[in-house]
Protein backbone atom coordinates (compact mmCIF):
# COMPACT_ATOMS: atom_id res chain seq x y z
CA UNK A 1 0.00 0.00 0.00
CA UNK A 2 1.37 3.47 -0.87
CA UNK A 3 2.49 5.70 1.94
CA UNK A 4 3.24 9.40 2.01
CA UNK A 5 6.78 10.36 1.12
CA UNK A 6 8.60 13.63 1.19
CA UNK A 7 8.61 14.97 -2.32
CA UNK A 8 8.35 18.28 -4.14
CA UNK A 9 4.86 17.30 -5.27
CA UNK A 10 3.68 16.76 -1.69
CA UNK A 11 2.29 13.31 -2.47
CA UNK A 12 0.62 14.37 -5.73
CA UNK A 13 1.58 11.11 -7.45
CA UNK A 14 0.24 8.81 -4.74
CA UNK A 15 -2.75 6.78 -5.91
CA UNK A 16 -5.72 6.09 -3.67
CA UNK A 17 -6.10 2.31 -3.30
CA UNK A 18 -9.60 2.46 -1.81
CA UNK A 19 -12.80 2.17 -3.79
CA UNK A 20 -15.06 5.17 -3.45
CA UNK A 21 -18.34 3.85 -2.12
CA UNK A 22 -20.72 4.62 0.71
CA UNK A 23 -18.97 2.23 3.11
CA UNK A 24 -15.61 3.99 2.60
CA UNK A 25 -17.30 7.35 3.22
CA UNK A 26 -18.88 5.99 6.41
CA UNK A 27 -15.60 4.55 7.67
CA UNK A 28 -13.82 7.79 6.81
CA UNK A 29 -16.45 9.79 8.68
CA UNK A 30 -15.85 7.79 11.86
CA UNK A 31 -12.08 8.33 11.53
CA UNK A 32 -12.50 12.05 10.71
CA UNK A 33 -14.46 12.61 13.89
CA UNK A 34 -12.23 10.33 16.01
CA UNK A 35 -9.21 12.39 14.93
CA UNK A 36 -11.04 15.60 15.88
CA UNK A 37 -10.74 16.98 12.33
CA UNK A 38 -14.09 18.70 12.83
CA UNK A 39 -12.60 20.99 15.47
CA UNK A 40 -10.99 22.98 12.66
CA UNK A 41 -12.48 21.68 9.43
CA UNK A 42 -16.07 21.63 10.67
CA UNK A 43 -18.52 18.80 11.14
CA UNK A 44 -19.57 19.07 7.50
CA UNK A 45 -16.21 20.14 6.03
CA UNK A 46 -17.15 23.81 5.79
CA UNK A 47 -13.89 24.99 7.43
CA UNK A 48 -15.79 26.66 10.25
CA UNK A 49 -14.93 24.40 13.16
CA UNK A 50 -14.70 25.82 16.68
CA UNK A 51 -10.89 26.02 16.73
CA UNK A 52 -10.72 27.54 13.24
CA UNK A 53 -13.08 30.36 14.21
CA UNK A 54 -11.36 31.03 17.52
CA UNK A 55 -7.83 30.62 16.15
CA UNK A 56 -8.41 32.81 13.11
CA UNK A 57 -7.19 30.01 10.84
CA UNK A 58 -7.68 29.93 7.10
CA UNK A 59 -9.32 26.50 6.83
CA UNK A 60 -10.74 25.62 3.45
CA UNK A 61 -14.32 24.67 2.66
CA UNK A 62 -14.14 21.07 1.40
CA UNK A 63 -17.75 21.36 0.19
CA UNK A 64 -16.53 23.60 -2.64
CA UNK A 65 -16.01 21.08 -5.47
CA UNK A 66 -13.87 23.43 -7.56
CA UNK A 67 -11.48 24.01 -4.67
CA UNK A 68 -11.39 20.36 -3.65
CA UNK A 69 -10.57 19.33 -7.25
CA UNK A 70 -7.36 21.37 -6.99
CA UNK A 71 -5.93 18.65 -4.73
CA UNK A 72 -5.09 15.12 -5.80
CA UNK A 73 -5.97 12.31 -3.41
CA UNK A 74 -2.23 11.89 -2.86
CA UNK A 75 -1.85 15.51 -1.80
CA UNK A 76 -4.72 15.19 0.68
CA UNK A 77 -3.17 11.97 2.00
CA UNK A 78 0.21 13.68 2.39
CA UNK A 79 -1.23 16.60 4.37
CA UNK A 80 -3.17 14.28 6.68
CA UNK A 81 -0.18 11.97 7.17
CA UNK A 82 2.51 14.64 7.62
CA UNK A 83 0.49 17.63 8.80
CA UNK A 84 0.78 21.20 7.58
CA UNK A 85 1.36 24.47 9.41
CA UNK A 86 -0.66 24.17 12.65
CA UNK A 87 -2.36 20.93 11.57
CA UNK A 88 -0.77 17.95 13.31
CA UNK A 89 0.43 14.85 11.47
CA UNK A 90 -1.79 11.79 11.69
CA UNK A 91 0.58 9.37 9.97
CA UNK A 92 1.74 7.92 13.26
CA UNK A 93 -1.77 7.77 14.72
CA UNK A 94 -3.58 6.19 11.78
CA UNK A 95 -2.76 3.42 9.35
CA UNK A 96 -2.29 4.28 5.67
CA UNK A 97 -5.67 2.68 4.91
CA UNK A 98 -7.37 4.80 7.58
CA UNK A 99 -5.87 7.96 6.08
CA UNK A 100 -7.11 6.97 2.61
CA UNK A 101 -10.58 6.49 4.08
CA UNK A 102 -10.42 10.03 5.50
CA UNK A 103 -9.45 11.26 2.02
CA UNK A 104 -12.55 9.50 0.68
CA UNK A 105 -14.69 11.19 3.33
CA UNK A 106 -13.24 14.62 2.48
CA UNK A 107 -14.15 13.96 -1.16
CA UNK A 108 -17.72 13.13 -0.11
CA UNK A 109 -18.26 16.70 1.14
CA UNK A 110 -18.29 18.06 -2.41
CA UNK A 111 -20.37 15.28 -3.95
CA UNK A 112 -23.94 16.39 -4.56
Biotite code that builds the C-alpha atoms (Angstrom):
import biotite.structure as struc

atoms = struc.array([
    struc.Atom([0.000, 0.000, 0.000], chain_id="A", res_id=1, res_name="UNK", atom_name="CA", element="C"),
    struc.Atom([1.372, 3.467, -0.869], chain_id="A", res_id=2, res_name="UNK", atom_name="CA", element="C"),
    struc.Atom([2.492, 5.701, 1.941], chain_id="A", res_id=3, res_name="UNK", atom_name="CA", element="C"),
    struc.Atom([3.239, 9.398, 2.010], chain_id="A", res_id=4, res_name="UNK", atom_name="CA", element="C"),
    struc.Atom([6.776, 10.355, 1.115], chain_id="A", res_id=5, res_name="UNK", atom_name="CA", element="C"),
    struc.Atom([8.595, 13.629, 1.194], chain_id="A", res_id=6, res_name="UNK", atom_name="CA", element="C"),
    struc.Atom([8.610, 14.965, -2.319], chain_id="A", res_id=7, res_name="UNK", atom_name="CA", element="C"),
    struc.Atom([8.353, 18.276, -4.140], chain_id="A", res_id=8, res_name="UNK", atom_name="CA", element="C"),
    struc.Atom([4.860, 17.301, -5.271], chain_id="A", res_id=9, res_name="UNK", atom_name="CA", element="C"),
    struc.Atom([3.680, 16.762, -1.695], chain_id="A", res_id=10, res_name="UNK", atom_name="CA", element="C"),
    struc.Atom([2.289, 13.311, -2.469], chain_id="A", res_id=11, res_name="UNK", atom_name="CA", element="C"),
    struc.Atom([0.622, 14.367, -5.728], chain_id="A", res_id=12, res_name="UNK", atom_name="CA", element="C"),
    struc.Atom([1.580, 11.106, -7.447], chain_id="A", res_id=13, res_name="UNK", atom_name="CA", element="C"),
    struc.Atom([0.237, 8.808, -4.736], chain_id="A", res_id=14, res_name="UNK", atom_name="CA", element="C"),
    struc.Atom([-2.745, 6.779, -5.905], chain_id="A", res_id=15, res_name="UNK", atom_name="CA", element="C"),
    struc.Atom([-5.721, 6.094, -3.667], chain_id="A", res_id=16, res_name="UNK", atom_name="CA", element="C"),
    struc.Atom([-6.096, 2.311, -3.296], chain_id="A", res_id=17, res_name="UNK", atom_name="CA", element="C"),
    struc.Atom([-9.598, 2.457, -1.812], chain_id="A", res_id=18, res_name="UNK", atom_name="CA", element="C"),
    struc.Atom([-12.796, 2.174, -3.790], chain_id="A", res_id=19, res_name="UNK", atom_name="CA", element="C"),
    struc.Atom([-15.063, 5.172, -3.453], chain_id="A", res_id=20, res_name="UNK", atom_name="CA", element="C"),
    struc.Atom([-18.344, 3.848, -2.115], chain_id="A", res_id=21, res_name="UNK", atom_name="CA", element="C"),
    struc.Atom([-20.723, 4.622, 0.712], chain_id="A", res_id=22, res_name="UNK", atom_name="CA", element="C"),
    struc.Atom([-18.971, 2.233, 3.107], chain_id="A", res_id=23, res_name="UNK", atom_name="CA", element="C"),
    struc.Atom([-15.611, 3.991, 2.600], chain_id="A", res_id=24, res_name="UNK", atom_name="CA", element="C"),
    struc.Atom([-17.298, 7.348, 3.220], chain_id="A", res_id=25, res_name="UNK", atom_name="CA", element="C"),
    struc.Atom([-18.880, 5.992, 6.406], chain_id="A", res_id=26, res_name="UNK", atom_name="CA", element="C"),
    struc.Atom([-15.603, 4.546, 7.674], chain_id="A", res_id=27, res_name="UNK", atom_name="CA", element="C"),
    struc.Atom([-13.821, 7.789, 6.808], chain_id="A", res_id=28, res_name="UNK", atom_name="CA", element="C"),
    struc.Atom([-16.450, 9.791, 8.677], chain_id="A", res_id=29, res_name="UNK", atom_name="CA", element="C"),
    struc.Atom([-15.845, 7.788, 11.862], chain_id="A", res_id=30, res_name="UNK", atom_name="CA", element="C"),
    struc.Atom([-12.080, 8.331, 11.531], chain_id="A", res_id=31, res_name="UNK", atom_name="CA", element="C"),
    struc.Atom([-12.500, 12.049, 10.708], chain_id="A", res_id=32, res_name="UNK", atom_name="CA", element="C"),
    struc.Atom([-14.457, 12.609, 13.892], chain_id="A", res_id=33, res_name="UNK", atom_name="CA", element="C"),
    struc.Atom([-12.235, 10.329, 16.007], chain_id="A", res_id=34, res_name="UNK", atom_name="CA", element="C"),
    struc.Atom([-9.212, 12.391, 14.927], chain_id="A", res_id=35, res_name="UNK", atom_name="CA", element="C"),
    struc.Atom([-11.043, 15.602, 15.877], chain_id="A", res_id=36, res_name="UNK", atom_name="CA", element="C"),
    struc.Atom([-10.741, 16.979, 12.331], chain_id="A", res_id=37, res_name="UNK", atom_name="CA", element="C"),
    struc.Atom([-14.095, 18.697, 12.829], chain_id="A", res_id=38, res_name="UNK", atom_name="CA", element="C"),
    struc.Atom([-12.595, 20.987, 15.469], chain_id="A", res_id=39, res_name="UNK", atom_name="CA", element="C"),
    struc.Atom([-10.995, 22.979, 12.662], chain_id="A", res_id=40, res_name="UNK", atom_name="CA", element="C"),
    struc.Atom([-12.484, 21.677, 9.431], chain_id="A", res_id=41, res_name="UNK", atom_name="CA", element="C"),
    struc.Atom([-16.067, 21.634, 10.674], chain_id="A", res_id=42, res_name="UNK", atom_name="CA", element="C"),
    struc.Atom([-18.518, 18.800, 11.135], chain_id="A", res_id=43, res_name="UNK", atom_name="CA", element="C"),
    struc.Atom([-19.573, 19.071, 7.498], chain_id="A", res_id=44, res_name="UNK", atom_name="CA", element="C"),
    struc.Atom([-16.214, 20.135, 6.027], chain_id="A", res_id=45, res_name="UNK", atom_name="CA", element="C"),
    struc.Atom([-17.152, 23.806, 5.793], chain_id="A", res_id=46, res_name="UNK", atom_name="CA", element="C"),
    struc.Atom([-13.892, 24.995, 7.433], chain_id="A", res_id=47, res_name="UNK", atom_name="CA", element="C"),
    struc.Atom([-15.794, 26.656, 10.254], chain_id="A", res_id=48, res_name="UNK", atom_name="CA", element="C"),
    struc.Atom([-14.934, 24.401, 13.156], chain_id="A", res_id=49, res_name="UNK", atom_name="CA", element="C"),
    struc.Atom([-14.701, 25.821, 16.676], chain_id="A", res_id=50, res_name="UNK", atom_name="CA", element="C"),
    struc.Atom([-10.889, 26.023, 16.727], chain_id="A", res_id=51, res_name="UNK", atom_name="CA", element="C"),
    struc.Atom([-10.720, 27.543, 13.236], chain_id="A", res_id=52, res_name="UNK", atom_name="CA", element="C"),
    struc.Atom([-13.079, 30.356, 14.210], chain_id="A", res_id=53, res_name="UNK", atom_name="CA", element="C"),
    struc.Atom([-11.355, 31.033, 17.524], chain_id="A", res_id=54, res_name="UNK", atom_name="CA", element="C"),
    struc.Atom([-7.832, 30.623, 16.154], chain_id="A", res_id=55, res_name="UNK", atom_name="CA", element="C"),
    struc.Atom([-8.411, 32.810, 13.113], chain_id="A", res_id=56, res_name="UNK", atom_name="CA", element="C"),
    struc.Atom([-7.194, 30.013, 10.839], chain_id="A", res_id=57, res_name="UNK", atom_name="CA", element="C"),
    struc.Atom([-7.680, 29.934, 7.099], chain_id="A", res_id=58, res_name="UNK", atom_name="CA", element="C"),
    struc.Atom([-9.323, 26.502, 6.833], chain_id="A", res_id=59, res_name="UNK", atom_name="CA", element="C"),
    struc.Atom([-10.744, 25.615, 3.445], chain_id="A", res_id=60, res_name="UNK", atom_name="CA", element="C"),
    struc.Atom([-14.319, 24.675, 2.662], chain_id="A", res_id=61, res_name="UNK", atom_name="CA", element="C"),
    struc.Atom([-14.140, 21.074, 1.399], chain_id="A", res_id=62, res_name="UNK", atom_name="CA", element="C"),
    struc.Atom([-17.746, 21.361, 0.192], chain_id="A", res_id=63, res_name="UNK", atom_name="CA", element="C"),
    struc.Atom([-16.531, 23.597, -2.641], chain_id="A", res_id=64, res_name="UNK", atom_name="CA", element="C"),
    struc.Atom([-16.015, 21.076, -5.469], chain_id="A", res_id=65, res_name="UNK", atom_name="CA", element="C"),
    struc.Atom([-13.867, 23.428, -7.563], chain_id="A", res_id=66, res_name="UNK", atom_name="CA", element="C"),
    struc.Atom([-11.483, 24.012, -4.675], chain_id="A", res_id=67, res_name="UNK", atom_name="CA", element="C"),
    struc.Atom([-11.386, 20.357, -3.653], chain_id="A", res_id=68, res_name="UNK", atom_name="CA", element="C"),
    struc.Atom([-10.567, 19.327, -7.246], chain_id="A", res_id=69, res_name="UNK", atom_name="CA", element="C"),
    struc.Atom([-7.363, 21.374, -6.994], chain_id="A", res_id=70, res_name="UNK", atom_name="CA", element="C"),
    struc.Atom([-5.928, 18.649, -4.731], chain_id="A", res_id=71, res_name="UNK", atom_name="CA", element="C"),
    struc.Atom([-5.087, 15.118, -5.795], chain_id="A", res_id=72, res_name="UNK", atom_name="CA", element="C"),
    struc.Atom([-5.970, 12.306, -3.415], chain_id="A", res_id=73, res_name="UNK", atom_name="CA", element="C"),
    struc.Atom([-2.235, 11.894, -2.855], chain_id="A", res_id=74, res_name="UNK", atom_name="CA", element="C"),
    struc.Atom([-1.855, 15.514, -1.798], chain_id="A", res_id=75, res_name="UNK", atom_name="CA", element="C"),
    struc.Atom([-4.721, 15.189, 0.681], chain_id="A", res_id=76, res_name="UNK", atom_name="CA", element="C"),
    struc.Atom([-3.169, 11.972, 1.997], chain_id="A", res_id=77, res_name="UNK", atom_name="CA", element="C"),
    struc.Atom([0.211, 13.677, 2.390], chain_id="A", res_id=78, res_name="UNK", atom_name="CA", element="C"),
    struc.Atom([-1.230, 16.603, 4.365], chain_id="A", res_id=79, res_name="UNK", atom_name="CA", element="C"),
    struc.Atom([-3.167, 14.279, 6.677], chain_id="A", res_id=80, res_name="UNK", atom_name="CA", element="C"),
    struc.Atom([-0.181, 11.967, 7.174], chain_id="A", res_id=81, res_name="UNK", atom_name="CA", element="C"),
    struc.Atom([2.513, 14.639, 7.623], chain_id="A", res_id=82, res_name="UNK", atom_name="CA", element="C"),
    struc.Atom([0.493, 17.632, 8.805], chain_id="A", res_id=83, res_name="UNK", atom_name="CA", element="C"),
    struc.Atom([0.782, 21.199, 7.579], chain_id="A", res_id=84, res_name="UNK", atom_name="CA", element="C"),
    struc.Atom([1.362, 24.465, 9.413], chain_id="A", res_id=85, res_name="UNK", atom_name="CA", element="C"),
    struc.Atom([-0.662, 24.173, 12.648], chain_id="A", res_id=86, res_name="UNK", atom_name="CA", element="C"),
    struc.Atom([-2.355, 20.930, 11.567], chain_id="A", res_id=87, res_name="UNK", atom_name="CA", element="C"),
    struc.Atom([-0.768, 17.947, 13.307], chain_id="A", res_id=88, res_name="UNK", atom_name="CA", element="C"),
    struc.Atom([0.429, 14.849, 11.475], chain_id="A", res_id=89, res_name="UNK", atom_name="CA", element="C"),
    struc.Atom([-1.794, 11.792, 11.692], chain_id="A", res_id=90, res_name="UNK", atom_name="CA", element="C"),
    struc.Atom([0.580, 9.369, 9.968], chain_id="A", res_id=91, res_name="UNK", atom_name="CA", element="C"),
    struc.Atom([1.737, 7.918, 13.259], chain_id="A", res_id=92, res_name="UNK", atom_name="CA", element="C"),
    struc.Atom([-1.767, 7.774, 14.723], chain_id="A", res_id=93, res_name="UNK", atom_name="CA", element="C"),
    struc.Atom([-3.579, 6.191, 11.783], chain_id="A", res_id=94, res_name="UNK", atom_name="CA", element="C"),
    struc.Atom([-2.760, 3.425, 9.351], chain_id="A", res_id=95, res_name="UNK", atom_name="CA", element="C"),
    struc.Atom([-2.291, 4.281, 5.671], chain_id="A", res_id=96, res_name="UNK", atom_name="CA", element="C"),
    struc.Atom([-5.674, 2.684, 4.910], chain_id="A", res_id=97, res_name="UNK", atom_name="CA", element="C"),
    struc.Atom([-7.373, 4.800, 7.578], chain_id="A", res_id=98, res_name="UNK", atom_name="CA", element="C"),
    struc.Atom([-5.868, 7.959, 6.083], chain_id="A", res_id=99, res_name="UNK", atom_name="CA", element="C"),
    struc.Atom([-7.108, 6.974, 2.613], chain_id="A", res_id=100, res_name="UNK", atom_name="CA", element="C"),
    struc.Atom([-10.582, 6.491, 4.080], chain_id="A", res_id=101, res_name="UNK", atom_name="CA", element="C"),
    struc.Atom([-10.415, 10.028, 5.503], chain_id="A", res_id=102, res_name="UNK", atom_name="CA", element="C"),
    struc.Atom([-9.447, 11.265, 2.023], chain_id="A", res_id=103, res_name="UNK", atom_name="CA", element="C"),
    struc.Atom([-12.552, 9.500, 0.681], chain_id="A", res_id=104, res_name="UNK", atom_name="CA", element="C"),
    struc.Atom([-14.685, 11.185, 3.328], chain_id="A", res_id=105, res_name="UNK", atom_name="CA", element="C"),
    struc.Atom([-13.241, 14.616, 2.482], chain_id="A", res_id=106, res_name="UNK", atom_name="CA", element="C"),
    struc.Atom([-14.148, 13.959, -1.158], chain_id="A", res_id=107, res_name="UNK", atom_name="CA", element="C"),
    struc.Atom([-17.715, 13.129, -0.108], chain_id="A", res_id=108, res_name="UNK", atom_name="CA", element="C"),
    struc.Atom([-18.257, 16.701, 1.139], chain_id="A", res_id=109, res_name="UNK", atom_name="CA", element="C"),
    struc.Atom([-18.294, 18.058, -2.408], chain_id="A", res_id=110, res_name="UNK", atom_name="CA", element="C"),
    struc.Atom([-20.372, 15.280, -3.952], chain_id="A", res_id=111, res_name="UNK", atom_name="CA", element="C"),
    struc.Atom([-23.935, 16.394, -4.556], chain_id="A", res_id=112, res_name="UNK", atom_name="CA", element="C"),
])
